[in-house]
Amino acid sequence: MIAHTYTHDDLVSRAEKWLRNTKRYGVVLTECHGEVEQPDAIAWKYSGRESAVVECKVTRSDFLADQKKTHRNHSSKFQLGRYRWYMVPRDLITADEVPDGWGLLYVRGRRVTIEVDAPRHSEIGWQMEMGLLVSELRKFQIVLGGGNLLPSASTSRIQSCLSRVLHPLIASISEDEDADSNNHDN
């Protein structure tokens, strides 16, 4: 059997396709830069209430270094993704090495398989996700600001898609903030 070698970009591309096609997320971003976390792939369902993060690792040392990142050791409300996955070449790490709260995806050839299912987190960093999404939208706006580079049909499709994602996200942030202020009042 031929051993496959993967680059980080190979895995990020596979993560994007897996989130979009297999898991049916409507909005998928890759290689984003947030305030704290810089996910390889992050995605939202159109409802805006479900998100997933995939961190791609092609070496064992990169996986082990990721465990030492400060934001990995904080409460879930400071982390991105209601579901969190590591995507690695098959057998790079074992299921028992996956940190609590994370799933494990193996890549072998053209296949992505779930080795450890990711648990659903009840708390996530909605504000951080919103900040990341707004940052990416700003980049999009800057590109379009110099002249519309996309046909108007594409632009309206993108705006419609973003609207479906942003409205529920904003509503859930407002609900979370209302609940927090009610808890503080009591």
Contact map, one row per residue, 1 for C-alpha under 8 A:
111000000000000000000000000000000000000000000000000000000000000000000000000000000000000000000000000000000000000000000000000000000000000000000000000000000000000000000000000000000000000000
111100000000000000000000000000000000000000000000000000000000000000000000000000000000000000000000000000000000000000000000000000000000000000000000000000000000000000000000000000000000000000
111110000000000000000000000000000000000000000000000000000000000000000000000000000000000000000000000000000000000000000000000000000000000000000000000000000000000000000000000000000000000000
011111000000000000000000000000000000000000000000000000000000000000000000000000000000000000000000000000000001100000000000000000000000000000000000000000000000000000000000000000000000000000
001111100000000000000000000000000000000000000000000000000000000000000000000000000000000010000000000000000000000000000000000000000000000000000000000000000000000000000000000000000000000000
000111110110000000000000000000000000000000000000000000000100000000000000000000000000000010000000000000000000000000000000000000000000000000000000000000000000000000000000000000000000000000
000011111110000000000000000000000000000000000000000000000100000000000000000000000000000000000000000000000000000000000000000000000000000000000000000000000000000000000000000000000000000000
000001111111000000000000000000000000000000000000000000011100000000000000000000000000000000000000000000000000000000000000000000000000000000000000000000000000000000000000000000000000000000
000000111111100000000000000000000000000000000000000000000000000000000000000000000000000000000000000000000000000000000000000000000000000000000000000000000000000000000000000000000000000000
000001111111110000000000000000000000000000000000000000000000000000000000000000000000000000000000000000000000000000000000000000000000000000000000000000000000000000000000000000000000000000
000001111111111000000000000000000000000000000000000000011100000000000000000000000000001100000000000000000010000000000000000000000000000000000000000000000000000000000000000000000000000000
000000011111111100000000000001000000000110000000000000010000000000000000000000000000000000000000000000000000000000000000000000000000000000000000000000000000000000000000000000000000000000
000000001111111110000000000000000000000000000000000000000000000000000000000000000000000000000000000000000000000000000000000000000000000000000000000000000000000000000000000000000000000000
000000000111111111000000000000000000000000000000000000000000000000000000000000000000000000000000000000000000000100000000000000000000000000000000000000000000000000000000000000000000000000
000000000011111111100000000000000000000010000000000001010000000000000000000000000000001000000000000000000000000000000000000000000000000000000000000000000000000000000000000000000000000000
000000000001111111110000000111000000000010000000000000000000000000000000000000000000000000000000000000000000000000000000000000000000000000000000000000000000000000000000000000000000000000
000000000000111111111100000000000000000000000000000000000000000000000000000000000000000000000000000000000000000000000000000000000000000000000000000000000000000000000000000000000000000000
000000000000011111111110000000000000000000000000000000000000000000000000000000000000000000000000000000000000000100000000000000000000000000000000000000000000000000000000000000000000000000
000000000000001111111111100100000000000000100000000000000000000000000000000000000000000000000000000000000000000000000000000000000000000000000000000000000000000000000000000000000000000000
000000000000000111111111111100000000000000000000000000000000000000000000000000000000000000000000000000000000000000000000000000000000000000000000000000000000000000000000000000000000000000
000000000000000011111111100000000000000000000000000000000000000000000000000000000000000000000000000000000000000000000000000000000000000000000000000000000000000000000000000000000000000000
000000000000000011111111000000000000000000000000000000000000000000000000000000000000000000000000000000000000000000000000000000000000000000000000000000000000000000000000000000000000000000
000000000000000001111111100000000000000000000000000000000000000000000000000000000000000000000000000000000000000000000000000000000000000000000000000000000000000000000000000000000000000000
000000000000000000111111110000000000000000001000000000000000000000000000000000000000000000000000000000000000000000000000000000000000000000000000000000000000000000000000000000000000000000
000000000000000000111011111100000000000000111100000000000000000000000000000000000000000000000000000000000000000000000000000000000000000000000000000000000000000000000000000000000000000000
000000000000000000010001111100000000000000111100000000000000000000000000000000000000000000000000000000000000000000000000000000000000000000000000000000000000000010000000000000000000000000
000000000000000000010000111110000000000000111100000000000000000000000000000000000000000000000000000000000000000000000000000000000000000000000000000000000000000011001000000000000000000000
000000000000000100110000111111000000000011110000000000000000000000000000000000000000000000000000000000000000000000000000000000000000000000000000000000000000000000000000000000000000000000
000000000000000100000000001111110000000011100000000000000000000000000000000000000000000000000000000000000000000000000000000000000000000000000000000000000000000000000000000000000000000000
000000000001000100000000000111110000001111000000000000000000000000000000000000000000000000000000000000000000000000000000000000000000000000000000000000000000000000000000000000000000000000
000000000000000000000000000011111000011110000000000000000000000000000000000000000000000000000000000000000000000000000000000000000000000000000000000000000000000000000000000000000000000000
000000000000000000000000000011111100011110000000000000000000000000000000000000000000000000000000000000000000000000000000000000000001000100000000000000000000000000000000000000000000000000
000000000000000000000000000000111110111000000000000000000000000000000000000000000000000000000000000000000000000000000000000000000001000000000000000000000000000000000000000000000000000000
000000000000000000000000000000011111111000000000000000000000000000000000000000000000000000000000000000000000000000000000000000011011001000000000000000000000000000000000000000000000000000
000000000000000000000000000000001111110000000000000000000000000000000000000000000000000000000000000000000000000000000000000000010011000000000000000000000000000000000000000000000000000000
000000000000000000000000000000000111110000000000000000000000000000000010000000000000000000000000000000000000000000000000000000000000000000000000000000000000000000000000000000000000000000
000000000000000000000000000000001111111000000000000000000000000000000010000000110000000000000000000000000000000000000000000000000000000000000000000000000000000000000000000000000000000000
000000000000000000000000000000111111111100000000000000000000000000000000000000000000000000000000000000000000000000000000000000000000000000000000000000000000000000000000000000000000000000
000000000000000000000000000001111100111111000000000011100000000000000000000000000000000000000000000000000000000000000000000000000000000000000000000000000000000000000000000000000000000000
000000000001000000000000000001110000011111000000000011110000000000000000000000000000000000000000000000000000000000000000000000000000000000000000000000000000000000000000000000000000000000
000000000001001100000000000111110000001111100000000011100000000000000000000000000000000000000000000000000000000000000000000000000000000000000000000000000000000000000000000000000000000000
000000000000000000000000000111000000001111110000001111000000000000000000000000001000000000000000000000000000000000000000000000000000000000000000000000000000000000000000000000000000000000
000000000000000000100000111110000000000011111000001110000000000000000000000000000000000000000000000000000000000000000000000000000000000000000000000000000000000000000000000000000000000000
000000000000000000000000111100000000000001111111111100000000000000000000000000000000000000000000000000000000000000000000000000000000000000000000000000000000000000001000000000000000000000
000000000000000000000001111000000000000000111111111000000000000000000000000000000000000000000000000000000000000000000000000000000000000000000000000000000000000000001000000000000000000000
000000000000000000000000111000000000000000011111000000000000000000000000000000000000000000000000000000000000000000000000000000000000000000000000000000000000000010011000000000000000000000
000000000000000000000000000000000000000000011111110000000000000000000000000000000000000000000000000000000000000000000000000000000000000000000000000000000000000000011001000000000000000000
000000000000000000000000000000000000000000011111111000000000000000000000000000000000000000000000000000000000000000000000000000000000000000000000000000000000000000011111100000000000000000
000000000000000000000000000000000000000000011011111000000000000000000000000000000000000000000000000000000000000000000000000000000000000000000000000000000000000000000001100100000000000000
000000000000000000000000000000000000000000011011111100000000000000000000000000001100000000000000000000000000000000000000000000000000000000000000000000000000000000000000000000000000000000
000000000000000000000000000000000000000001111001111110000000000000000000000000011110000000000000000000000000000000000000000000000000000000000000000000000000000000000000000000000000000000
000000000000000000000000000000000000000001110000011111000000000000000000000000011111100000000000000000000000000000000000000000000000000000000000000000000000000000000000000000000000000000
000000000000000000000000000000000000001111100000001111100000000000000000000000011111100000000000000000000000000000000000000000000000000000000000000000000000000000000000000000000000000000
000000000000001000000000000000000000001111000000000111110000000000000000000000000001111000000000000000000000000000000000000000000000000000000000000000000000000000000000000000000000000000
000000000000000000000000000000000000001110000000000011111000000000000000000000000001111000000000000000000000000000000000000000000000000000000000000000000000000000000000000000000000000000
000000010011001000000000000000000000000100000000000001111100000000000000000000000000011100000000000000000000000000000000000000000000000000000000000000000000000000000000000000000000000000
000000010010000000000000000000000000000000000000000000111111011000000000000000000000011110000000000000000000000000000000000000000000000000000000000000000000000000000000000000000000000000
000001110010000000000000000000000000000000000000000000011111011000000000000000000000000110010000000000000000000000000000000000000000000000000000000000000000000000000000000000000000000000
000000000000000000000000000000000000000000000000000000001111111000000000000000000000000000010000000000000000000000000000000000000000000000000000000000000000000000000000000000000000000000
000000000000000000000000000000000000000000000000000000001111111100000000000000000000000000011000000000000000000000000000000000000000000000000000000000000000000000000000000000000000000000
000000000000000000000000000000000000000000000000000000000011111110000000000000000000000000000000000000000000000000000000000000000000000000000000000000000000000000000000000000000000000000
000000000000000000000000000000000000000000000000000000001111111111000000000000000000000000000000000000000000000000000000000000000000000000000000000000000000000000000000000000000000000000
000000000000000000000000000000000000000000000000000000001111111111100000000000000000000000000000000000000000000000000000000000000000000000000000000000000000000000000000000000000000000000
000000000000000000000000000000000000000000000000000000000001111111110000000000000000000000000000000000000000000000000000000000000000000000000000000000000000000000000000000000000000000000
000000000000000000000000000000000000000000000000000000000000111111111000000000000000000000000000000000000000000000000000000000000000000000000000000000000000000000000000000000000000000000
000000000000000000000000000000000000000000000000000000000000011111111001000000000000000000000000000000000000000000000000000000000000000000000000000000000000000000000000000000000000000000
000000000000000000000000000000000000000000000000000000000000001111111001000000000000000000000000000000000000000000000000000000000000000000000000000000000000000000000000000000000000000000
000000000000000000000000000000000000000000000000000000000000000111111101100000000000000000000000000000000000000000000000000000000000000000000000000000000000000000000000000000000000000000
000000000000000000000000000000000000000000000000000000000000000011111111100000000000000000000000000000000000000000000000000000000000000000000000000000000000000000000000000000000000000000
000000000000000000000000000000000000000000000000000000000000000000011111110000000000000000000000000000000000000000000000000000000000000000000000000000000000000000000000000000000000000000
000000000000000000000000000000000001100000000000000000000000000000001111110001100000000000000000000000000000000000000000000000000000000000000000000000000000000000000000000000000000000000
000000000000000000000000000000000000000000000000000000000000000001111111110000100000000000000000000000000000000000000000000000000000000000000000000000000000000000000000000000000000000000
000000000000000000000000000000000000000000000000000000000000000000011111111000000000000000000000000000000000000000000000000000000000000000000000000000000000000000000000000000000000000000
000000000000000000000000000000000000000000000000000000000000000000000111111101100000000000000000000000000000000000000000000000000000000000000000000000000000000000000000000000000000000000
000000000000000000000000000000000000000000000000000000000000000000000000111111100000000000000000000000000000000000000000000000000000000000000000000000000000000000000000000000000000000000
000000000000000000000000000000000000000000000000000000000000000000000000011111110000000000000000000000000000000000000000101110000000000000000000000000000000000000000000000000000000000000
000000000000000000000000000000000000000000000000000000000000000000000000001111110000000000000000000000000000000000000000001111000000000000000000000000000000000000000000000000000000000000
000000000000000000000000000000000000000000000000000000000000000000000010011111110000000000000000000000000000000000000000000110010000000000000000000000000000000000000000000000000000000000
000000000000000000000000000000000000100000000000000000000000000000000011011111111000000000000000000000000000000000000000000110010000000000000000000000000000000000000000000000000000000000
000000000000000000000000000000000000100000000000001110000000000000000000000111111101000000000000000000000000000000000000000111011000000000000000000000000000000000000000000000000000000000
000000000000000000000000000000000000000001000000011110000000000000000000000000111111000000000000000000000000000000000000100110001000000000000000000000000000000000000000000000000000000000
000000000000000000000000000000000000000000000000011110000000000000000000000000011111000000000000000000000000000000000001111100000000000000000000000000000000000000000000000000000000000000
000000000000000000000000000000000000000000000000001110000000000000000000000000001111100000000000000001100000000000000111100000000000000000000000000000000000000000000000000000000000000000
000000000000000000000000000000000000000000000000000111100000000000000000000000011111110000000000000011100000000000000110000000000000000000000000000000000000000000000000000000000000000000
000000000000000000000000000000000000000000000000000111100000000000000000000000000011111000000000000001111000000000000100000000000000000000000000000000000000000000000000000000000000000000
000000000000000000000000000000000000000000000000000001111000000000000000000000000001111100000000000001111000000000000000000000000000000000000000000000000000000000000000000000000000000000
000000000010001000000000000000000000000000000000000001111000000000000000000000000000111110000000000000011110000000000000000000000000000000000000000000000000000000000000000000000000000000
000000000010000000000000000000000000000000000000000000011100000000000000000000000000011111111000000000011110000000000000000000000000000000000000000000000000000000000000000000000000000000
000011000000000000000000000000000000000000000000000000001100000000000000000000000000001111110000000000000111000000000000000000000000000000000000000000000000000000000000000000000000000000
000000000000000000000000000000000000000000000000000000000000000000000000000000000000000111111000000000000111000000000000000000000000000000000000000000000000000000000000000000000000000000
000000000000000000000000000000000000000000000000000000000000000000000000000000000000000111111100000000000100000000000000000000000000000000000000000000000000000000000000000000000000000000
000000000000000000000000000000000000000000000000000000000111000000000000000000000000000111111100000000000000000000000000000000000000000000000000000000000000000000000000000000000000000000
000000000000000000000000000000000000000000000000000000000001000000000000000000000000000101111110110000000000000000000000000000000000000000000000000000000000000000000000000000000000000000
000000000000000000000000000000000000000000000000000000000000000000000000000000000000000000111111110000000000000000000000000000000000000000000000000000000000000000000000000000000000000000
000000000000000000000000000000000000000000000000000000000000000000000000000000000000000000001111110000010000000000110000000000000000000000000000000000000000000000000000000000000000000000
000000000000000000000000000000000000000000000000000000000000000000000000000000000000000000000111110000000000000000000000000000000000000000000000000000000000000000000000000000000000000000
000000000000000000000000000000000000000000000000000000000000000000000000000000000000000000001111111000000000000000000000000000000000000000000000000000000000000000000000000000000000000000
000000000000000000000000000000000000000000000000000000000000000000000000000000000000000000001111111101110000000000000000000000000000000000000000000000000000000000000000000000000000000000
000000000000000000000000000000000000000000000000000000000000000000000000000000000000000000000000111111000000000000000000000000000000000000000000000000000000000000000000000000000000000000
000000000000000000000000000000000000000000000000000000000000000000000000000000000000000000000000011111000000000000000000000000000000000000000000000000000000000000000000000000000000000000
000000000000000000000000000000000000000000000000000000000000000000000000000000000001000000000000001111100000000000000111100000000000000000000000000000000000000000000000000000000000000000
000000000000000000000000000000000000000000000000000000000000000000000000000000000011110000000000011111110000000000011110000000000000000000000000000000000000000000000000000000000000000000
000000000000000000000000000000000000000000000000000000000000000000000000000000000011110000000000010011111000000001111110000000000000000000000000000000000000000000000000000000000000000000
000000000000000000000000000000000000000000000000000000000000000000000000000000000000111100000010010001111100000001111100000000000000000000000000000000000000000000000000000000000000000000
000000000000000000000000000000000000000000000000000000000000000000000000000000000000111100000000000000111110000111110000000000000000000000000000000000000000000000000000000000000000000000
000000000000000000000000000000000000000000000000000000000000000000000000000000000000001111100000000000011111000111100000000000000000000000000000000000000000000000000000000000000000000000
000000000010000000000000000000000000000000000000000000000000000000000000000000000000001111000000000000001111111110000000000000000000000000000000000000000000000000000000000000000000000000
000100000000000000000000000000000000000000000000000000000000000000000000000000000000000011000000000000000111111100000000000000000000000000000000000000000000000000000000000000000000000000
000100000000000000000000000000000000000000000000000000000000000000000000000000000000000000000000000000000011111000000000000000000000000000000000000000000000000000000000000000000000000000
000000000000000000000000000000000000000000000000000000000000000000000000000000000000000000000000000000000011111100000000000000000000000000000000000000000000000000000000000000000000000000
000000000000000000000000000000000000000000000000000000000000000000000000000000000000000000000000000000000011111110000000000000000000000000000000000000000000000000000000000000000000000000
000000000000010001000000000000000000000000000000000000000000000000000000000000000000000000000000000000001111011111000000000000000000000000000000000000000000000000000000000000000000000000
000000000000000000000000000000000000000000000000000000000000000000000000000000000000000000000000000000001110001111100000000000000000000000000000000000000000000000000000000000000000000000
000000000000000000000000000000000000000000000000000000000000000000000000000000000000000000000000000000111100000111111000000000000000000000000000000000000000000000000000000000000000000000
000000000000000000000000000000000000000000000000000000000000000000000000000000000000000000000010000000111100000011111000000000000000000000000000000000000000000000000000000000000000000000
000000000000000000000000000000000000000000000000000000000000000000000000000000000000000000000010000001111000000001111100000000000000000000000000000000000000000000000000000000000000000000
000000000000000000000000000000000000000000000000000000000000000000000000000000000000000000000000000001110000000001111110000000000000000000000000000000000000000000000000000000000000000000
000000000000000000000000000000000000000000000000000000000000000000000000000000000011100000000000000011110000000000011111000000000000000000000000000000000000000000000000000000000000000000
000000000000000000000000000000000000000000000000000000000000000000000000000000000011000000000000000011100000000000001111100000000000000000000000000000000000000000000000000000000000000000
000000000000000000000000000000000000000000000000000000000000000000000000000000000110000000000000000010000000000000000111110000000000000000000000000000000000000000000000000000000000000000
000000000000000000000000000000000000000000000000000000000000000000000000000100001110000000000000000010000000000000000011111100000000000000000000000000000000000000000000000000000000000000
000000000000000000000000000000000000000000000000000000000000000000000000000000000100000000000000000000000000000000000001111100000000000000000000000000000000000000000000000000000000000000
000000000000000000000000000000000000000000000000000000000000000000000000000110000100000000000000000000000000000000000000111110000000000000000000000000000000000000000000000000000000000000
000000000000000000000000000000000000000000000000000000000000000000000000000111111100000000000000000000000000000000000000111111000000000000000000000000000000000000000000000000000000000000
000000000000000000000000000000000000000000000000000000000000000000000000000111111000000000000000000000000000000000000000001111111000000000000000000000000000000000000000000000000000000000
000000000000000000000000000000000000000000000000000000000000000000000000000010010000000000000000000000000000000000000000000111111100000000000000000000000000000000000000100010000000000000
000000000000000000000000000000000000000000000000000000000000000000000000000000000000000000000000000000000000000000000000000011111110000000000000000000000000000000000000000010000000000000
000000000000000000000000000000000110000000000000000000000000000000000000000001110000000000000000000000000000000000000000000011111111000000000000000000000000000000000000000000000000000000
000000000000000000000000000000000100000000000000000000000000000000000000000000011000000000000000000000000000000000000000000011111111100000000000000000000000000000000000000000000000000000
000000000000000000000000000000000000000000000000000000000000000000000000000000000000000000000000000000000000000000000000000001111111110000000000000000000000000000000000100000000000000000
000000000000000000000000000000000110000000000000000000000000000000000000000000000000000000000000000000000000000000000000000000111111111000000000000000000000000000000000000000000000000000
000000000000000000000000000000011110000000000000000000000000000000000000000000000000000000000000000000000000000000000000000000011111111100000000000000000000000000000000000000000000000000
000000000000000000000000000000000000000000000000000000000000000000000000000000000000000000000000000000000000000000000000000000001111111110000000000000000000000000000000000000000000000000
000000000000000000000000000000000000000000000000000000000000000000000000000000000000000000000000000000000000000000000000000000000111111111000000000000000000000000000000000000000000000000
000000000000000000000000000000000100000000000000000000000000000000000000000000000000000000000000000000000000000000000000000000000011111111100000000000000000000000000000000000000000000000
000000000000000000000000000000010000000000000000000000000000000000000000000000000000000000000000000000000000000000000000000000000001111111110000000000000000000000000000000000000000000000
000000000000000000000000000000000000000000000000000000000000000000000000000000000000000000000000000000000000000000000000000000000000111111111000000000000000000000000000000000000000000000
000000000000000000000000000000000000000000000000000000000000000000000000000000000000000000000000000000000000000000000000000000000000011111111100000000000000000000000000000000000000000000
000000000000000000000000000000000000000000000000000000000000000000000000000000000000000000000000000000000000000000000000000000000000001111111110000000000000000000000000000000000000000000
000000000000000000000000000000000000000000000000000000000000000000000000000000000000000000000000000000000000000000000000000000000000000111111111000000000000000000000000000000000000000000
000000000000000000000000000000000000000000000000000000000000000000000000000000000000000000000000000000000000000000000000000000000000000011111111100000000000000000000000000000000000000000
000000000000000000000000000000000000000000000000000000000000000000000000000000000000000000000000000000000000000000000000000000000000000001111111110000000000000000000000000000000000000000
000000000000000000000000000000000000000000000000000000000000000000000000000000000000000000000000000000000000000000000000000000000000000000111111111110000000000000000000000000000000000000
000000000000000000000000000000000000000000000000000000000000000000000000000000000000000000000000000000000000000000000000000000000000000000011111111111000000000000000000000000000000000000
000000000000000000000000000000000000000000000000000000000000000000000000000000000000000000000000000000000000000000000000000000000000000000001111111100000000000000000000000000000000000000
000000000000000000000000000000000000000000000000000000000000000000000000000000000000000000000000000000000000000000000000000000000000000000000111111100000000000000000000000000000000000000
000000000000000000000000000000000000000000000000000000000000000000000000000000000000000000000000000000000000000000000000000000000000000000000011111110000000000000000000000000000000000000
000000000000000000000000000000000000000000000000000000000000000000000000000000000000000000000000000000000000000000000000000000000000000000000011111111110000000000000000000000000000000000
000000000000000000000000000000000000000000000000000000000000000000000000000000000000000000000000000000000000000000000000000000000000000000000011001111100000000000000000000000000000000000
000000000000000000000000000000000000000000000000000000000000000000000000000000000000000000000000000000000000000000000000000000000000000000000001000111110110000000000000000000000000000000
000000000000000000000000000000000000000000000000000000000000000000000000000000000000000000000000000000000000000000000000000000000000000000000000000111111110000000000000000000000000000000
000000000000000000000000000000000000000000000000000000000000000000000000000000000000000000000000000000000000000000000000000000000000000000000000000101111111000000000000000000000000000000
000000000000000000000000000000000000000000000000000000000000000000000000000000000000000000000000000000000000000000000000000000000000000000000000000000111111100000000000000000000000000000
000000000000000000000000000000000000000000000000000000000000000000000000000000000000000000000000000000000000000000000000000000000000000000000000000001111111110000000000000000000000000000
000000000000000000000000000000000000000000000000000000000000000000000000000000000000000000000000000000000000000000000000000000000000000000000000000001111111111000000000000000000000000000
000000000000000000000000000000000000000000000000000000000000000000000000000000000000000000000000000000000000000000000000000000000000000000000000000000011111111100000000000000000000000000
000000000000000000000000000000000000000000000000000000000000000000000000000000000000000000000000000000000000000000000000000000000000000000000000000000001111111110000000000000000000000000
000000000000000000000000000000000000000000000000000000000000000000000000000000000000000000000000000000000000000000000000000000000000000000000000000000000111111111000000000000000000000000
000000000000000000000000000000000000000000000000000000000000000000000000000000000000000000000000000000000000000000000000000000000000000000000000000000000011111111100000000000000000000000
000000000000000000000000000000000000000000000000000000000000000000000000000000000000000000000000000000000000000000000000000000000000000000000000000000000001111111110000000000000000000000
000000000000000000000000011000000000000000000100000000000000000000000000000000000000000000000000000000000000000000000000000000000000000000000000000000000000111111111000000000000000000000
000000000000000000000000001000000000000000000000000000000000000000000000000000000000000000000000000000000000000000000000000000000000000000000000000000000000011111111100000000000000000000
000000000000000000000000000000000000000000000000000000000000000000000000000000000000000000000000000000000000000000000000000000000000000000000000000000000000001111111110000000000000000000
000000000000000000000000000000000000000000000111000000000000000000000000000000000000000000000000000000000000000000000000000000000000000000000000000000000000000111111111000000000000000000
000000000000000000000000001000000000000000011111000000000000000000000000000000000000000000000000000000000000000000000000000000000000000000000000000000000000000011111111100000000000000000
000000000000000000000000000000000000000000000001000000000000000000000000000000000000000000000000000000000000000000000000000000000000000000000000000000000000000001111111110000000000000000
000000000000000000000000000000000000000000000001000000000000000000000000000000000000000000000000000000000000000000000000000000000000000000000000000000000000000000111111111000000000000000
000000000000000000000000000000000000000000000011100000000000000000000000000000000000000000000000000000000000000000000000000000000000000000000000000000000000000000011111111100000000000000
000000000000000000000000000000000000000000000001100000000000000000000000000000000000000000000000000000000000000000000000000001000100000000000000000000000000000000001111111110000000000000
000000000000000000000000000000000000000000000000000000000000000000000000000000000000000000000000000000000000000000000000000000000000000000000000000000000000000000000111111111000000000000
000000000000000000000000000000000000000000000000000000000000000000000000000000000000000000000000000000000000000000000000000000000000000000000000000000000000000000000011111111100000000000
000000000000000000000000000000000000000000000000100000000000000000000000000000000000000000000000000000000000000000000000000000000000000000000000000000000000000000000001111111110000000000
000000000000000000000000000000000000000000000000000000000000000000000000000000000000000000000000000000000000000000000000000001100000000000000000000000000000000000000000111111111000000000
000000000000000000000000000000000000000000000000000000000000000000000000000000000000000000000000000000000000000000000000000000000000000000000000000000000000000000000000011111111100000000
000000000000000000000000000000000000000000000000000000000000000000000000000000000000000000000000000000000000000000000000000000000000000000000000000000000000000000000000001111111110000000
000000000000000000000000000000000000000000000000000000000000000000000000000000000000000000000000000000000000000000000000000000000000000000000000000000000000000000000000000111111111000000
000000000000000000000000000000000000000000000000000000000000000000000000000000000000000000000000000000000000000000000000000000000000000000000000000000000000000000000000000011111111100000
000000000000000000000000000000000000000000000000000000000000000000000000000000000000000000000000000000000000000000000000000000000000000000000000000000000000000000000000000001111111110000
000000000000000000000000000000000000000000000000000000000000000000000000000000000000000000000000000000000000000000000000000000000000000000000000000000000000000000000000000000111111111000
000000000000000000000000000000000000000000000000000000000000000000000000000000000000000000000000000000000000000000000000000000000000000000000000000000000000000000000000000000011111111100
000000000000000000000000000000000000000000000000000000000000000000000000000000000000000000000000000000000000000000000000000000000000000000000000000000000000000000000000000000001111111110
000000000000000000000000000000000000000000000000000000000000000000000000000000000000000000000000000000000000000000000000000000000000000000000000000000000000000000000000000000000111111111
000000000000000000000000000000000000000000000000000000000000000000000000000000000000000000000000000000000000000000000000000000000000000000000000000000000000000000000000000000000011111111
000000000000000000000000000000000000000000000000000000000000000000000000000000000000000000000000000000000000000000000000000000000000000000000000000000000000000000000000000000000001111111
000000000000000000000000000000000000000000000000000000000000000000000000000000000000000000000000000000000000000000000000000000000000000000000000000000000000000000000000000000000000111111
000000000000000000000000000000000000000000000000000000000000000000000000000000000000000000000000000000000000000000000000000000000000000000000000000000000000000000000000000000000000011111
